[in-house]
Every structure is written in structure tokens, then in C-alpha cells.
């Protein structure tokens, strides 16, 4: 059963784009989950129910934000990451571990369950799937006609990497990255980066193992 008011959630993530993508993903569920920006969460901590935290590539500043949000409160902090627990990360006393590959409906349900006090949730991460296979599986038969390179770049966009970072990872020029992004956006019918992030999260674009290596 949905709570009487929306579950109020904030996201602590190094990449600001991740919050924009999550906001777009959750927009259809505004009556059940409300995403607060970090400034609001820090200014009005009593209004917050659940904290989502991406542990990969965190800065000292973002770790301090998490500490401030958690200290002296009953709010529940949850890992929200592409990385699977089996990769060796230790997440201490976090209330749960949610995969960024979760479809929006399942993510909303999980957040409601965590807010209600349920036990630690199991990570749901696609296994042995590359970006293109993930898109094909999630598309329920719909052919997005993405090339392997376009799907790979969309997975990096979904993680919040900039064009320069993508080019560095894949040894491509900025112009090549922009060209791949333009053609991919056209195929999935989006025009803005935040829309692409939300699309990637909705369609299970998990990162390649060689990309998210924790370094």
C-alpha cells in the first residue's frame, strides 16, 4: 500500500546529472515518491525519509553531505549504484542496496518498502548483459536499432559521464562522441541528456564491467 504522502528522497551522487535523470524517471510517480534536491534536504532534514547514496567515485565533500544527513536522525540511507555487492564493496549499516538498473515501478516500490521499515533489499542487477543486450531485453521486442557503440556510449551517459570522460574511456574524439550521442538520441526519441539518463535507467543500461572498476 502506498503511504499517505509521497516518500521524500534525496540522492547523494558525485554526478549532478544523475539527479536530473532520477528526477525524470520518478516524475510519473510524483504521488508516491518526491525527490528533494540536496540543498533542500540539508536545509529541511526533518522533511526527508530516505537517502540514496552512490558510493562509487565519491568526493570528500559528498561524503560529508551524507554524514550530515545521517547524523542524529532516523532517516534510512540506501546504496543506489550500478555496482553489485559481490564486487567486494562493504556498505556497513545501510538499510538496503538498490541497483540503478531497476525499472521505475520497482524502484518506487522498493523505496516505499524501505521507508516502511522493511529489511535490507536484494540488489537486482542484470547478469552477463552488455548494453545492447540490456536494451533489447528491456524493449520487449522493440527494435531501437542501436549499434553496439551507441549502446555503450548511452550506458556511460546514463552513469553521468561527460562527453570528455566518455571520449577518454573509449579513445574517441569529442566530435565522434557527440556524433554517436546525436544518432542514439534520435533512435530513442530524446533530445536532452537528462532524458537520455532516465531512458537508460528505465531500460536497464548497466555499465560494462571494464568501465565501473571502482578506480
C-alpha positions as CSV (number, residue, x, y, z in Angstrom):
1,X,0.0,0.0,0.0
2,X,1.3,3.5,-0.8
3,X,1.9,5.8,2.1
4,X,-0.5,8.7,2.9
5,X,2.1,11.2,1.4
6,X,4.9,10.7,-1.0
7,X,8.1,9.2,0.3
8,X,10.7,12.0,0.4
9,X,14.0,11.0,-1.1
10,X,17.3,12.7,-1.9
11,X,20.3,11.5,-3.9
12,X,24.0,11.8,-2.9
13,X,25.9,11.3,-6.1
14,X,29.1,12.8,-7.5
15,X,27.5,13.4,-10.9
16,X,24.8,16.1,-10.8
17,X,23.3,14.6,-14.0
18,X,22.4,11.5,-12.0
19,X,19.9,13.5,-10.0
20,X,18.3,15.0,-13.2
21,X,17.9,11.6,-14.7
22,X,16.4,10.2,-11.5
23,X,14.0,13.2,-11.3
24,X,12.8,12.4,-14.8
25,X,12.5,8.7,-14.1
26,X,10.4,9.4,-11.0
27,X,8.2,12.1,-12.4
28,X,5.3,9.8,-13.3
29,X,5.2,8.6,-9.7
30,X,5.1,12.1,-8.0
31,X,2.2,11.0,-5.9
32,X,4.3,8.2,-4.4
33,X,7.9,9.5,-4.3
34,X,9.2,13.0,-4.2
35,X,12.9,13.7,-5.0
36,X,14.3,16.6,-3.0
37,X,17.5,18.3,-4.1
38,X,20.4,18.2,-1.7
39,X,20.1,21.9,-0.7
40,X,16.5,21.4,0.4
41,X,17.4,18.1,2.2
42,X,20.2,19.8,4.1
43,X,18.1,22.9,4.9
44,X,15.0,20.9,5.9
45,X,16.3,17.5,7.1
46,X,13.1,16.7,9.0
47,X,11.2,16.5,5.7
48,X,13.5,13.7,4.4
49,X,12.6,10.0,4.6
50,X,15.2,8.1,2.5
51,X,18.7,8.9,1.4
52,X,20.0,7.3,-1.8
53,X,23.8,7.1,-2.0
54,X,26.1,6.2,-4.9
55,X,29.4,5.1,-3.2
56,X,31.5,5.0,-6.4
57,X,33.8,8.0,-7.1
58,X,32.6,9.9,-4.1
59,X,34.4,13.1,-3.1
60,X,35.2,14.1,0.5
61,X,32.5,16.9,0.1
62,X,29.8,14.4,-0.9
63,X,30.8,12.0,1.9
64,X,30.4,14.9,4.4
65,X,27.0,15.7,3.0
66,X,26.0,12.1,3.6
67,X,27.3,12.3,7.2
68,X,25.3,15.4,7.8
69,X,22.1,13.9,6.5
70,X,22.5,10.7,8.6
71,X,23.9,12.1,11.9
72,X,21.3,12.2,14.7
73,X,18.4,11.1,12.5
74,X,16.2,8.1,11.9
75,X,16.3,8.5,8.2
76,X,17.2,5.4,6.2
77,X,20.2,5.5,3.9
78,X,20.3,3.2,0.9
79,X,23.0,2.3,-1.6
80,X,21.9,3.2,-5.1
81,X,24.6,2.1,-7.5
82,X,25.5,0.2,-10.7
83,X,28.0,-1.8,-8.6
84,X,26.9,-5.2,-7.2
85,X,27.7,-6.1,-3.7
86,X,29.5,-9.2,-5.0
87,X,32.2,-6.9,-6.4
88,X,33.6,-6.7,-2.8
89,X,32.2,-3.3,-1.6
90,X,31.3,-3.1,2.0
91,X,28.3,-1.0,2.8
92,X,28.1,-1.2,6.5
93,X,24.8,-0.4,8.1
94,X,22.9,0.9,5.1
95,X,19.3,-0.1,5.0
96,X,19.3,-1.5,1.5
97,X,21.1,-1.8,-1.8
98,X,19.2,-0.9,-4.9
99,X,20.6,-1.3,-8.5
100,X,20.4,1.7,-10.8
101,X,19.1,-0.9,-13.4
102,X,15.8,-1.2,-11.5
103,X,12.8,-0.1,-13.6
104,X,11.0,2.9,-12.2
105,X,8.0,1.0,-10.9
106,X,10.2,-1.4,-8.9
107,X,12.4,1.4,-7.6
108,X,9.4,3.3,-6.3
109,X,8.0,0.1,-4.6
110,X,11.4,-0.6,-3.1
111,X,11.6,3.0,-1.7
112,X,8.2,2.7,-0.2
113,X,9.1,-0.6,1.4
114,X,12.4,0.8,2.9
115,X,10.5,3.8,4.3
116,X,8.0,1.4,5.9
117,X,10.9,-0.3,7.7
118,X,11.3,-3.5,5.7
119,X,14.6,-5.4,5.8
120,X,17.6,-5.0,3.5
121,X,16.5,-5.4,-0.1
122,X,18.4,-7.6,-2.5
123,X,20.2,-6.0,-5.4
124,X,18.7,-6.5,-8.8
125,X,21.4,-6.2,-11.3
126,X,21.3,-7.7,-14.9
127,X,23.8,-10.5,-15.1
128,X,26.1,-11.1,-18.1
129,X,24.4,-8.5,-20.3
130,X,26.2,-5.9,-22.4
131,X,24.5,-2.5,-23.0
132,X,22.9,-3.6,-26.4
133,X,21.6,-6.8,-24.9
134,X,20.1,-4.9,-22.0
135,X,18.3,-2.5,-24.3
136,X,17.0,-5.4,-26.5
137,X,15.7,-7.3,-23.4
138,X,14.1,-4.3,-21.8
139,X,12.5,-3.3,-25.1
140,X,10.1,-6.2,-25.1
141,X,10.6,-6.8,-28.8
142,X,11.0,-3.2,-29.7
143,X,14.0,-2.7,-32.1
144,X,15.8,0.6,-31.1
145,X,18.3,-0.1,-33.9
146,X,21.2,1.0,-31.7
147,X,24.7,-0.1,-32.7
148,X,26.9,-1.6,-30.0
149,X,29.0,1.6,-29.8
150,X,25.8,3.7,-29.4
151,X,24.5,1.5,-26.7
152,X,27.9,1.6,-24.9
153,X,28.0,5.3,-25.0
154,X,24.4,5.6,-23.8
155,X,25.4,3.4,-20.8
156,X,28.2,5.8,-20.0
157,X,25.8,8.8,-20.4
158,X,23.4,7.1,-18.0
159,X,26.2,6.8,-15.5
160,X,26.7,10.6,-15.7
161,X,30.0,10.7,-17.5
162,X,30.7,13.9,-19.6
163,X,31.5,13.8,-23.3
164,X,35.2,14.3,-22.5
165,X,35.2,11.5,-20.0
166,X,33.5,9.2,-22.4
167,X,36.0,10.1,-25.1
168,X,38.8,9.3,-22.7
169,X,37.4,6.0,-21.7
170,X,36.7,4.8,-25.3
171,X,39.6,6.6,-27.0
172,X,37.3,8.6,-29.2
173,X,37.4,12.3,-30.2
174,X,34.9,14.7,-28.7
175,X,33.3,15.1,-32.1
176,X,32.9,11.3,-32.5
177,X,31.3,11.1,-29.1
178,X,28.9,13.9,-30.0
179,X,28.0,12.2,-33.3
180,X,27.3,8.9,-31.6
181,X,25.2,10.6,-29.0
182,X,23.1,12.5,-31.6
183,X,22.3,9.4,-33.5
184,X,21.5,7.5,-30.3
185,X,19.2,10.2,-29.1
186,X,17.4,10.2,-32.4
187,X,16.8,6.5,-32.2
188,X,15.5,6.5,-28.7
189,X,13.5,9.7,-29.3
190,X,15.0,12.0,-26.7
191,X,16.6,15.5,-27.1
192,X,18.2,16.2,-23.7
193,X,20.8,14.5,-21.6
194,X,18.6,14.1,-18.6
195,X,16.0,12.4,-20.8
196,X,18.7,10.0,-22.0
197,X,19.8,9.2,-18.4
198,X,16.2,8.5,-17.4
199,X,15.7,6.3,-20.6
200,X,18.9,4.4,-19.8
201,X,17.9,3.8,-16.2
202,X,14.4,2.7,-17.3
203,X,15.8,0.3,-19.9
204,X,18.4,-1.3,-17.6
205,X,21.6,0.1,-19.2
206,X,24.0,-1.3,-16.6
207,X,27.7,-0.3,-17.1
208,X,30.3,-2.6,-18.6
209,X,32.5,-4.3,-16.0
210,X,35.6,-2.7,-17.5
211,X,34.1,0.7,-17.1
212,X,32.9,0.7,-13.4
213,X,36.1,-0.8,-11.9
214,X,36.0,1.4,-8.7
215,X,39.1,3.3,-9.6
